[in-house]
Amino acid sequence: MKRVLVIEDNPDNLRLISYALKRYGYDIIHAESGEEGIEMAKKEKPFFIIMDINLPGIDGLEATKRIREIEELKDIPIIAITSFAMAGDRERILQAGCNGYFEKPIDSLTIIESIHKILKIS
């Protein structure tokens, strides 16, 4: 079973994305802050990471940048989920090192297919 790290501090959002991922057979591990997420990524080396942008402590953009600096983690796909929808946010998220992003609220019925498109999984 492929393990996915979900870095999300909101219990409702965590429950929703976890539900969707589990339906597709993924094993879920989670962290509630950017710092904790970096440590979990080092320890677990997940198949991919779902990264909330608005996190306590360091935000998801900084956590992504730090993960990208770690040699054994630099190629792990990171997909952002965010409530930010302002002009320029997409570019900032991708420049930080994310492979793609989705705006909240997410649709638990279609999010995995969209993630698979980003990851190029059929």
Secondary structure, DSSP 4 states (H G I P E B T S, - for coil): --EEEEE---HHHHHHHHHHHHHTT-EEEEESSHHHHHHHHHHH--SEEEEESS-SSS-HHHHHHHHHTSGGGTTS-EEEEES--STTHHHHHHHHT-SEEEESSP-TTTHHHHHHHHHT--
